[in-house]
């Protein structure tokens, strides 16, 4: 996991996939055997990569990392 996050130091906007809907502006990167997701946002004007969450993809489950980040962003 740490190695995947460290790789974001180089061209983070070219890694992962852009997210849509409520998570537009964020990107998702797979890690640890494709089960975990690293959700991050690139702020090029500040040269910052903000990792906002790391967790398991459990589609349809309240513990799904995407559902947790959406809830966090609503608050």
C-alpha positions as a Python dict, from the first residue, in 0.01 Angstrom:
ca = {
    (1, 'X'): (0, 0, 0),
    (2, 'X'): (276, 241, 100),
    (3, 'X'): (463, 180, -226),
    (4, 'X'): (152, 260, -435),
    (5, 'X'): (104, 586, -245),
    (6, 'X'): (473, 673, -283),
    (7, 'X'): (442, 627, -661),
    (8, 'X'): (190, 912, -664),
    (9, 'X'): (486, 1150, -627),
    (10, 'X'): (542, 1114, -1003),
    (11, 'X'): (261, 1211, -1243),
    (12, 'X'): (-33, 1141, -1008),
    (13, 'X'): (-278, 1282, -1262),
    (14, 'X'): (-177, 1005, -1505),
    (15, 'X'): (-233, 722, -1255),
    (16, 'X'): (-553, 559, -1138),
    (17, 'X'): (-886, 638, -1294),
    (18, 'X'): (-1097, 952, -1266),
    (19, 'X'): (-1411, 911, -1058),
    (20, 'X'): (-1757, 1040, -1148),
    (21, 'X'): (-2076, 1172, -990),
    (22, 'X'): (-2030, 1267, -623),
    (23, 'X'): (-1660, 1183, -640),
    (24, 'X'): (-1585, 1387, -953),
    (25, 'X'): (-1245, 1552, -917),
    (26, 'X'): (-1101, 1253, -732),
    (27, 'X'): (-911, 954, -867),
    (28, 'X'): (-901, 586, -766),
    (29, 'X'): (-595, 364, -764),
    (30, 'X'): (-601, -12, -703),
    (31, 'X'): (-363, -166, -450),
    (32, 'X'): (-287, -488, -261),
    (33, 'X'): (-406, -747, -508),
    (34, 'X'): (-670, -517, -659),
    (35, 'X'): (-896, -540, -349),
    (36, 'X'): (-806, -208, -189),
    (37, 'X'): (-860, 135, -337),
    (38, 'X'): (-667, 453, -273),
    (39, 'X'): (-890, 755, -330),
    (40, 'X'): (-699, 1076, -394),
    (41, 'X'): (-723, 1425, -536),
    (42, 'X'): (-450, 1605, -729),
    (43, 'X'): (-405, 1978, -671),
    (44, 'X'): (-156, 2076, -941),
    (45, 'X'): (-155, 2446, -854),
    (46, 'X'): (-25, 2356, -506),
    (47, 'X'): (176, 2048, -611),
    (48, 'X'): (-24, 1839, -363),
    (49, 'X'): (-167, 1488, -378),
    (50, 'X'): (-430, 1451, -107),
    (51, 'X'): (-507, 1089, -18),
    (52, 'X'): (-860, 1103, 126),
    (53, 'X'): (-918, 734, 186),
    (54, 'X'): (-783, 383, 162),
    (55, 'X'): (-1007, 81, 199),
    (56, 'X'): (-1175, -223, 55),
    (57, 'X'): (-1406, -211, -243),
    (58, 'X'): (-1731, -376, -123),
    (59, 'X'): (-1992, -267, -374),
    (60, 'X'): (-2336, -234, -214),
    (61, 'X'): (-2195, -248, 140),
    (62, 'X'): (-2194, 52, 375),
    (63, 'X'): (-1825, -20, 444),
    (64, 'X'): (-1735, 20, 75),
    (65, 'X'): (-1454, 276, 47),
    (66, 'X'): (-1640, 476, -219),
    (67, 'X'): (-1954, 495, -3),
    (68, 'X'): (-1748, 606, 296),
    (69, 'X'): (-1577, 883, 100),
    (70, 'X'): (-1909, 1005, -46),
    (71, 'X'): (-2050, 1024, 306),
    (72, 'X'): (-1740, 1209, 429),
    (73, 'X'): (-1769, 1464, 148),
    (74, 'X'): (-2136, 1529, 228),
    (75, 'X'): (-2051, 1637, 584),
}
